[in-house]
Amino acid sequence: MKRLTCLLLFPAALTTWVACDLLPTPGEPGSFESLFDGKSLRGWEGDTRFFRIGDGAIIAGTLERPIPHNVFLASKRAFDDFDLRFEARLLGKGHNAGVQFRSERIPGNHEMIGYQCDIGKWSKGLIWGLLYDESRRRRMLDEPEQEPLVKAVNQDGWNHLRVLATGPRVQIWVNDFPTVDYTETDPSVEPRGRLGLQIHGGPPAECHYRNIRIRRLKPASPALQE
């Protein structure tokens, strides 16, 4: 935990130094609740043709056939400010997945709208930990330099990701490497919403998600009925 030393003055000219806790650093888990029990999709909703459980992970997509379009497994709860941690790995010919946050489903559509912590690669390089605005502005909102990102990402295995959303500010880390520090300036963007595990439409691919846990920094929005 990061600490800030603060000087406090008390009556009778008594001066003392105390430590003031700040938000957890990327490497410290803090107090979290699990969003995945390792054996079921309890707490999530979506098209189960594209989501299943295997080896303690949620597996999105398939290696047997192309993915017809973007598919999302959405949380039944919505969240305000939070500290989200999860692990992910990407397999197959497809190279695109991600985790939605402060998002919602689009009625009558397979898409979600909102922020996405991207996973995979595109023509410009790796997109692990990039911030994409899904179905809204449809562009990357912040991008790190590629060289240190390539060094930080394990493209053949599991990666640890962290998304810290506090007010208008969004920060993302991949394996403790800071990829995004973005502050939203559009007041119309809702600072709350649901999470969503995505597999992108395209060639056969699987994204495995595990150890999904969240620390709520403000009270969560009301749960949807399970």
C-alpha positions as CSV (number, residue, x, y, z in Angstrom):
1,M,0.0,0.0,0.0
2,K,1.3,3.5,-0.9
3,R,1.5,5.8,2.1
4,L,1.7,9.5,2.3
5,T,3.3,11.0,5.4
6,C,1.1,13.8,6.8
7,L,1.9,16.4,9.4
8,L,-0.9,16.9,12.0
9,L,-0.8,19.6,14.6
10,F,-2.6,18.9,17.9
11,P,-3.4,21.2,20.9
12,A,-0.7,22.0,23.4
13,A,1.8,22.3,20.6
14,L,1.9,18.6,20.2
15,T,3.2,17.6,16.7
16,T,3.0,14.1,15.4
17,W,3.4,12.3,12.1
18,V,0.9,9.8,10.8
19,A,0.7,7.6,7.6
20,C,-2.3,8.3,5.3
21,D,-3.3,5.4,3.1
22,L,-3.8,6.0,-0.6
23,L,-5.2,3.7,-3.3
24,P,-3.4,0.3,-3.5
25,T,-0.4,0.0,-5.8
26,P,-0.8,-2.3,-8.9
27,G,0.9,-5.2,-7.0
28,E,-1.2,-5.2,-3.9
29,P,-4.6,-6.9,-4.0
30,G,-6.4,-5.2,-1.1
31,S,-9.8,-6.4,-0.1
32,F,-11.7,-7.9,-3.1
33,E,-14.8,-9.9,-3.8
34,S,-14.7,-12.7,-6.4
35,L,-16.9,-12.3,-9.5
36,F,-16.3,-15.9,-10.7
37,D,-16.6,-19.0,-8.5
38,G,-14.4,-21.1,-10.8
39,K,-17.1,-23.6,-11.7
40,S,-20.2,-21.8,-12.9
41,L,-21.5,-18.6,-14.7
42,R,-23.4,-17.5,-11.6
43,G,-23.6,-13.7,-11.6
44,W,-23.2,-13.4,-15.4
45,E,-25.5,-13.6,-18.4
46,G,-24.9,-14.2,-22.1
47,D,-25.0,-16.6,-25.0
48,T,-23.8,-19.9,-23.5
49,R,-23.0,-21.2,-27.0
50,F,-19.9,-19.1,-26.7
51,F,-19.1,-19.2,-23.0
52,R,-18.2,-22.3,-20.9
53,I,-16.1,-23.2,-17.9
54,G,-12.9,-25.1,-18.1
55,D,-9.8,-25.6,-15.8
56,G,-11.1,-22.9,-13.4
57,A,-11.6,-20.3,-16.1
58,I,-14.4,-18.8,-18.2
59,I,-13.6,-19.7,-21.8
60,A,-15.0,-17.2,-24.4
61,G,-15.2,-18.4,-28.0
62,T,-14.2,-21.6,-29.7
63,L,-11.2,-22.9,-31.6
64,E,-13.4,-25.1,-33.8
65,R,-15.1,-22.5,-36.0
66,P,-15.1,-18.7,-36.7
67,I,-16.8,-16.4,-34.3
68,P,-19.8,-14.8,-36.2
69,H,-19.7,-11.5,-34.4
70,N,-18.6,-9.9,-31.1
71,V,-20.0,-11.8,-28.1
72,F,-20.2,-10.7,-24.5
73,L,-20.8,-12.3,-21.2
74,A,-22.2,-9.5,-19.0
75,S,-22.2,-9.1,-15.3
76,K,-25.6,-9.0,-13.7
77,R,-24.4,-6.1,-11.5
78,A,-23.3,-2.6,-12.4
79,F,-20.5,-0.7,-10.6
80,D,-19.4,2.8,-10.0
81,D,-15.8,3.4,-8.9
82,F,-13.8,0.2,-8.6
83,D,-10.5,-1.6,-8.7
84,L,-10.8,-4.7,-11.0
85,R,-8.2,-7.5,-11.2
86,F,-8.3,-10.5,-13.6
87,E,-6.1,-12.8,-15.5
88,A,-6.4,-13.6,-19.3
89,R,-4.8,-15.5,-22.1
90,L,-5.7,-15.6,-25.8
91,L,-5.5,-18.7,-28.0
92,G,-6.2,-19.4,-31.7
93,K,-6.1,-17.6,-34.9
94,G,-8.2,-14.7,-33.7
95,H,-6.3,-12.0,-31.8
96,N,-8.9,-9.8,-30.2
97,A,-10.9,-9.9,-27.0
98,G,-11.4,-7.6,-24.0
99,V,-13.2,-6.7,-20.8
100,Q,-16.0,-4.1,-20.9
101,F,-16.5,-1.9,-17.9
102,R,-18.9,1.0,-17.2
103,S,-20.9,-0.5,-20.1
104,E,-24.4,-1.7,-21.0
105,R,-25.9,-4.0,-23.5
106,I,-27.4,-2.3,-26.6
107,P,-31.1,-3.4,-26.8
108,G,-31.8,-5.7,-29.7
109,N,-28.1,-6.0,-30.6
110,H,-25.3,-8.3,-29.8
111,E,-23.0,-5.4,-28.9
112,M,-22.2,-3.6,-25.6
113,I,-21.5,0.1,-25.4
114,G,-18.8,1.5,-23.1
115,Y,-15.2,1.3,-22.2
116,Q,-13.1,-1.8,-23.0
117,C,-9.8,-3.0,-21.6
118,D,-8.5,-4.5,-24.8
119,I,-6.7,-7.8,-25.3
120,G,-4.8,-9.1,-28.3
121,K,-3.2,-7.3,-31.2
122,W,-4.0,-5.3,-34.4
123,S,-2.2,-3.9,-37.4
124,K,-0.3,-1.3,-35.2
125,G,0.9,-3.9,-32.7
126,L,-0.3,-5.2,-29.3
127,I,-3.6,-3.9,-27.8
128,W,-3.2,-5.6,-24.4
129,G,-4.3,-3.0,-21.8
130,L,-5.4,-0.4,-24.3
131,L,-8.6,1.6,-23.7
132,Y,-11.1,1.2,-26.5
133,D,-14.5,2.9,-26.6
134,E,-16.8,0.1,-27.8
135,S,-19.9,1.1,-29.9
136,R,-19.6,4.8,-28.9
137,R,-16.6,6.7,-30.2
138,R,-15.2,3.4,-31.7
139,R,-11.6,4.3,-31.2
140,M,-8.7,3.9,-28.8
141,L,-8.8,6.5,-26.1
142,D,-5.3,6.0,-24.8
143,E,-2.3,4.0,-26.0
144,P,1.1,3.1,-24.5
145,E,4.4,2.9,-26.3
146,Q,4.7,-0.4,-28.0
147,E,8.3,-1.4,-27.1
148,P,7.8,-1.5,-23.3
149,L,4.3,-3.1,-23.8
150,V,5.7,-5.9,-25.8
151,K,8.3,-6.6,-23.1
152,A,5.5,-6.6,-20.4
153,V,3.0,-8.9,-22.2
154,N,3.2,-12.7,-22.1
155,Q,1.7,-13.5,-25.5
156,D,1.8,-17.2,-25.0
157,G,0.4,-17.4,-21.5
158,W,-1.5,-15.8,-18.7
159,N,-1.4,-12.0,-18.1
160,H,-2.5,-10.1,-15.0
161,L,-4.6,-7.0,-15.7
162,R,-5.9,-4.3,-13.5
163,V,-8.5,-1.6,-14.2
164,L,-8.8,1.2,-11.7
165,A,-11.8,3.5,-12.4
166,T,-12.2,6.5,-10.0
167,G,-14.5,9.3,-11.1
168,P,-13.6,10.4,-14.6
169,R,-10.1,8.8,-14.4
170,V,-9.3,5.3,-15.8
171,Q,-6.0,3.6,-15.3
172,I,-4.9,0.2,-16.6
173,W,-1.9,-2.1,-15.9
174,V,-0.7,-5.3,-17.6
175,N,1.6,-7.4,-15.4
176,D,2.2,-4.2,-13.4
177,F,3.1,-2.2,-16.5
178,P,1.0,1.0,-16.7
179,T,-0.7,1.1,-20.1
180,V,-3.4,3.8,-19.7
181,D,-4.0,6.9,-17.6
182,Y,-7.0,8.6,-19.1
183,T,-9.4,11.2,-17.8
184,E,-12.8,11.5,-19.4
185,T,-13.8,15.0,-20.5
186,D,-17.2,14.2,-22.0
187,P,-19.8,14.8,-19.2
188,S,-22.4,12.7,-21.1
189,V,-20.3,9.5,-20.5
190,E,-21.9,7.6,-17.7
191,P,-19.4,6.8,-14.9
192,R,-21.1,3.5,-14.0
193,G,-22.2,0.3,-15.7
194,R,-21.7,-3.4,-16.1
195,L,-18.7,-5.6,-16.9
196,G,-18.5,-7.7,-20.0
197,L,-16.1,-10.5,-21.1
198,Q,-15.7,-10.3,-24.8
199,I,-14.5,-12.6,-27.7
200,H,-14.2,-10.6,-30.9
201,G,-15.9,-11.8,-34.1
202,G,-13.5,-13.3,-36.6
203,P,-11.2,-16.4,-36.9
204,P,-11.5,-19.2,-34.4
205,A,-10.2,-18.0,-31.0
206,E,-10.6,-18.4,-27.3
207,C,-10.0,-16.0,-24.5
208,H,-9.7,-17.5,-21.1
209,Y,-10.6,-15.4,-18.0
210,R,-9.9,-16.3,-14.4
211,N,-9.4,-14.9,-10.9
212,I,-11.9,-12.1,-11.7
213,R,-12.3,-10.0,-8.6
214,I,-13.3,-6.4,-7.8
215,R,-12.9,-3.9,-5.0
216,R,-15.7,-1.4,-4.9
217,L,-14.5,2.1,-4.1
218,K,-18.1,3.4,-3.9
219,P,-21.3,1.4,-3.2
220,A,-22.2,-0.8,-6.2
221,S,-25.2,0.0,-8.2
222,P,-28.3,-2.1,-7.5
223,A,-27.9,-5.7,-8.6
224,L,-30.0,-7.0,-11.5
225,Q,-32.2,-10.0,-10.6
226,E,-30.4,-13.3,-11.0
